[in-house]
Structure formats: structure tokens, C-alpha cells
Amino acid sequence: MQTKLKTLIKSLEKTRHKYWNIDHKTGQFLNLLIKALNCKTVLEIGTSNGYSALWLAEALTHTGGHLYTMESNKKIRYPLAKENFKKSGLKNISLILGHAPEDIPTTPKKFDFAFFDATKHEHQDYFEILKNRIKKGGLIITDNVHSHKKALHSYQKTLKSLKPWESTFLNIGTGLLLSRKKA
Ligand SMILES: C[S@@+](CC[C@H](N)C(=O)[O-])C[C@H]1O[C@@H](n2cnc3c(N)ncnc32)[C@H](O)[C@@H]1O
């Protein structure tokens, strides 16, 4: 990772709680996963100030891929993310001011990887609109399944019961659910 980007990531960690960012370890894990799976097209729902997106987009510079990241907060977090992406020098990010799931159709048809980190009770809706837009063998990673156990209970149950999907819990950060669409 370039020094300039490392410095930006480190500086954003000072306000991590204010902007509900994932932790450093989760960022490293997602970054490594995208590189290991050679993902090209990634969608994030819930950009906030862009911290997690920097980890995702950095990984995509190694695979020649592109990040689409969606944020609904027009006044504060969307402009902050825009500014942080400019500072990062990364050219492979499309920041979308929009509300999922309604605005997901403005993004490309198929994704290798999606990261859900927005309003917990809407996750089922994100999944419904995206399930046919994740490539076979592709992944959905859902954040906060440990910290928001109750709010994400039925979502987790649904995903675990669906035959075309296999899911497992990973105790990193606030808890990740890894769901793979079977090939
Ligand atoms: C937990 S924060 C995201 C943190 C970010 N992924 C990170 O780790 O740096 C959740 C963000 O999702 C946004 N959000 C909530 N519901 C949304 C929706 N339906 N569509 C788009 N963004 C949404 C919120 O405004 C908030 O900024």
C-alpha cells in the first residue's frame, strides 16, 4: 500500500467511532480477500466517510477492478467521502449518492463481491435485489452480525437457509457473515 494512502487511513482511524467505520483488522481482511479472490467488481452499501471503501478500492488496484459505493447521507458523510477519495488519489471508485436498495439498479449488473454496512433492518431488501446480481462463486459480506445480533437475526437465518448460498460467521471486528453464492 502506498504511504500516502496508509497515512490517510491512519488519520481516519482517529474518528472511527464518529463515522461508524469498520476497524483496521476488518479492513485488512476485506482487502486481502478481494485480492485473493481476484474480484473485479465490488459494491459497498454504506460508505460513511469512505474509510472501508479505501481498503476495498486499494485491493482493487491489484486486480484491475472497480468499487461502487453508495451513501445516502447527502449533507455530511457523502461530501466527506468525496473529499477522502480525492485525497487518496485512487481512481477506481464510483461514489454514488443514493439510497439502497432503490438506487442499486444504477450500478453495473453483476458483482463479484458486495459489502453490506448500512441500515440493519434493510439488509433483507438489499439481499433481495442483489441476489441475482452476484456472480456464481461471488460473495456477500455482511458487517455487524455480532454487534447487531438481534436486528440481523432473521436476515442471517434466511441466508443460512437458502440452498444456492453457503454462509459462515467470522469473529472479526463487529462480526462478519460471509455468504458465497454456490457456483
Ligand atoms: C456503519 S456506516 C458505514 C461505515 C463504512 N462502511 C466504513 O466502515 O467506513 C453506515 C452508513 O450507511 C449509510 N446508509 C444507511 N442506510 C443506507 C441506505 N439504505 N443506502 C445508502 N446508504 C445508507 C449511513 O448514512 C451511514 O453513513
PDBQT file of the ligand as one rigid body, heavy atoms in Angstrom, charges set to zero:
ROOT
HETATM    1  C1  LIG A 201     -21.879   1.906   9.501  1.00  0.00    +0.000 C 
HETATM    2  S1  LIG A 201     -21.814   3.279   8.433  1.00  0.00    +0.000 S 
HETATM    3  C2  LIG A 201     -20.742   2.722   7.148  1.00  0.00    +0.000 C 
HETATM    4  C3  LIG A 201     -19.301   2.687   7.551  1.00  0.00    +0.000 C 
HETATM    5  C4  LIG A 201     -18.341   2.409   6.421  1.00  0.00    +0.000 C 
HETATM    6  N1  LIG A 201     -18.699   1.199   5.710  1.00  0.00    +0.000 N 
HETATM    7  C5  LIG A 201     -16.944   2.259   6.968  1.00  0.00    +0.000 C 
HETATM    8  O1  LIG A 201     -16.678   1.214   7.609  1.00  0.00    +0.000 OA
HETATM    9  O2  LIG A 201     -16.133   3.172   6.764  1.00  0.00    +0.000 OA
HETATM   10  C6  LIG A 201     -23.379   3.212   7.637  1.00  0.00    +0.000 C 
HETATM   11  C7  LIG A 201     -23.621   4.261   6.574  1.00  0.00    +0.000 C 
HETATM   12  O3  LIG A 201     -24.659   3.778   5.729  1.00  0.00    +0.000 OA
HETATM   13  C8  LIG A 201     -25.450   4.862   5.307  1.00  0.00    +0.000 C 
HETATM   14  N2  LIG A 201     -26.748   4.298   4.924  1.00  0.00    +0.000 N 
HETATM   15  C9  LIG A 201     -27.725   3.834   5.757  1.00  0.00    +0.000 A 
HETATM   16  N3  LIG A 201     -28.749   3.312   5.051  1.00  0.00    +0.000 NA
HETATM   17  C10 LIG A 201     -28.415   3.452   3.745  1.00  0.00    +0.000 A 
HETATM   18  C11 LIG A 201     -29.059   3.109   2.532  1.00  0.00    +0.000 A 
HETATM   19  N4  LIG A 201     -30.236   2.491   2.536  1.00  0.00    +0.000 N 
HETATM   20  N5  LIG A 201     -28.425   3.381   1.359  1.00  0.00    +0.000 NA
HETATM   21  C12 LIG A 201     -27.215   4.000   1.356  1.00  0.00    +0.000 A 
HETATM   22  N6  LIG A 201     -26.554   4.346   2.475  1.00  0.00    +0.000 NA
HETATM   23  C13 LIG A 201     -27.137   4.069   3.655  1.00  0.00    +0.000 A 
HETATM   24  C14 LIG A 201     -25.478   5.778   6.516  1.00  0.00    +0.000 C 
HETATM   25  O4  LIG A 201     -25.793   7.097   6.149  1.00  0.00    +0.000 OA
HETATM   26  C15 LIG A 201     -24.065   5.603   7.082  1.00  0.00    +0.000 C 
HETATM   27  O5  LIG A 201     -23.202   6.615   6.638  1.00  0.00    +0.000 OA
ENDROOT
TORSDOF 0
